[in-house]
Amino acid sequence: MKLYSVPISPFAARVRLSIYRKGLNIEIVPPPEGGIKSDAYLALNPMGQVPTLLLDSGFALPESATILEYLEDVFPTPSLRPTDVEDLARVRLFLRLPDFHIRPSIFALRGMRDPANRNEDVVKTQFEVLDQGLSYIDHYLSEDVWAVGNRPSIADCALVPIFNIVSFMVLVYNHSDIISKYQKLSAYWQAAKTDEINAKVIAEQLAAIPKA
């Protein structure tokens, strides 16, 4: 198998985190020359997004949440998916909450890192949306070190990379820390950063962030 990934993408980072934690022998490569909008890549993934997992059969599987579940089905050990149905539902909730309540604002803020291109009213609104999204995640987090229960899961694969980008945006915009205001979320993020595998993905993302 081969994973097409770019280091900064929180959605590609989800899958890398799963691969590292499960110890899988999956090649991780950048998109072909020309990037995600190249003809070669669009032939694999017509949406022109990362990640894409190229299976041994030749089928190209898109969408990070789908890839995470696929890897659990094909490589069940070590498991990053709970067997308890309620815990599994919570894990899948954490795969979706960032997509709907965090990602849109991250994309909007990413385009305004240069102060010359910045609309402060839009920035204010997007941080308010981010704050609300983080409150939803905080509500559903467990009291344990991990997002669901007492062991790592694909929920953590989904959350750690997106929190990393949120933290970076807080620094870029010199905004108040919208993670630390939430008790469970703050404790979770501080613990997550001390985990060796999480730290590897966090470092990969930060190293790939272009200068404004």
N, C-alpha and C positions, 0 to 999 in steps of 0.2 A: 504494500500500500504506500501511497504518497500523499502527503498533506500539502496543499498550496496555502501558504500563509504569508502575512506580512506582520512584522513584530509588533507594531503599534496597535493594530486592530484588537479591541477587547473581545471580539467575537472569534477571531482566529486564536487569540490567546487562551480562550476557554478550552479549545481543543488541545492546544499544546500542553496546557496544564494537566489535562486528563492523560495525555500520552506519557508525560513525565511521571506522573504519580503512579500510573499503572505499569510503567517500565516497558512500554511497547516499542518494538522495533519497526517504527514507521518513519520513513524518510520525510523530512520537513524541508520544503523548497519554496522559493519565491515564485510568483507567477512568471510565465514566459516573458521574453523580451517584449517590451511594449506595455507590460503591466496588465491590470485586470480588465482593461477595455480593449486589449489586443484581440485580433481575430482568433489567435490560437487559444487564448483563455476563454473567450466567449463561446468557442466551440465546445468547451467543457462545461461552462457555467454561463448561460445566456444572460443571467442577471448581473454579471460582472462584479461579483462581490467575493470576498474571502470570509470564511475558509471554503475550500473544496477538497473533499477526500476522494482521491482516485483509487478505486478498489482494484484488486487483482483481476477481476473480471473485465475491467476496462470501463465500468460504470463510474461516472463522476457524481458523487453525492454532495449536494450543497447544504447550507443552513447548519449553523453550529449546534443548535439543540438536537437536530436530527442526527448529526454526526456523533454527538456525545452518547445518545441512546444506542446508536448502532455499535459503537465501540463496547458498550456494556453488554450487548447481546452477543457479540462475537468473542469478546475477551472478558468473560464473567469474573475472572480472578486476577488481581484483587478487585473486589466489587466497590464501585463508587455509587451504587444505587441501592437504597434500602429495600428490604423485603416487606416491611410493614406498610400496608396500603396507605395509611394516613401520612406516614413520613414520606412515602413516595410522592403523594399528592403535593406535599409541601415543597419537596425538591423540584418538582415540575413547575410549581408556582414561581420559584426563584429563577427558573429559566425564562419565564415570560415577563415578570415585572420589570426588569431592566429594559427589555425591548420596547415596552409601551411607555414607561414613565421616566426613563433616564436617557436612552439613546437619542431621541429627537433633540433634546436640549444640548447634549454633547456635540452633535453635529452642527447645530446653530452656533454655538460658542466657538467651535473650532475655526469657523470661517471669519471670526472677528478678533483673532489674537493680535493682529496688527492694530494698534490704537488708531491709525489713520482710517481704518475701515470699520470702526466700532460705532455702534448705535447703543448708547448707554441705556436707553429705555428698553431695548430688546434684551440687553445683557441682564438688566434687573428682572425682567419677566422670566427669562430662561433660568436664572438661579432660583427664582421662586418655584418654578416647575420642578427643578431638580430637588429642591428642599422637600416638596410634597412627595415626590417619588421615593426619596430616601425614608420619609416617614412611613410609607407603606411597607418598605422592606424591613425597617426596624420593628414594626408591629408583628411581623411573622417570624422574625429570628428567634431561635431557641436561646436559652440562657447558657448553653454550652460553648466551648471554644469554636465548634463548627456550626455551620448554618442550620443544620438539621441533625439533632442527636449528638452523639459523642464520637463521631468518626467522620473523616472527610467524605464528601459526596460530589456529584456533578453540580449540586447547588453551589458549592464553593468554587468550582471551576467557572461558573457563570458570574459570581459576585466579585471575586477578587480583582479580575482585570478591569471591571467597570468602575469599582471604587478607586482604583489606582488613577484612572483618567479623571474622575471627579476631583480627587485630591490635587492633581496637576492643574486643573482648571481653576481651582480655588487660589493656587499660588499665582498663576498667570494673571488673573484679574484682581489680585489682592483683595479677595472677598473673605468675609468671615467664614470660619471653618464650619461647613454645614454637615459634616459627618460627626464631629465631636459633640454636637448639641444633643445627639441621640445616644442614650446610655448603652443600650444593647449593641447598637451599630458601632459605636466608638470602641467598645471593648472587643468586639469581633474584629474590627479592622486592625487594631493594635496587635492582637494575637496573630492574625493572619500574616502580618508582615514579618513575624519572627519565624515562620515556618520556612524551611530551606527550599522546598519546591515552589511555594508561592513566591518567595523572594527571587527565585530565578526568573520567573515570568515577569514579575514587576520590573526587574532590572532590564529585561529585554525590551519591554515597552518603553521605558524611560529613555533608554539609549537610542531608540529609533525616532524620538520626537524631533521634528525639524525645528530649526531656529525660526522665531517669528519674523 
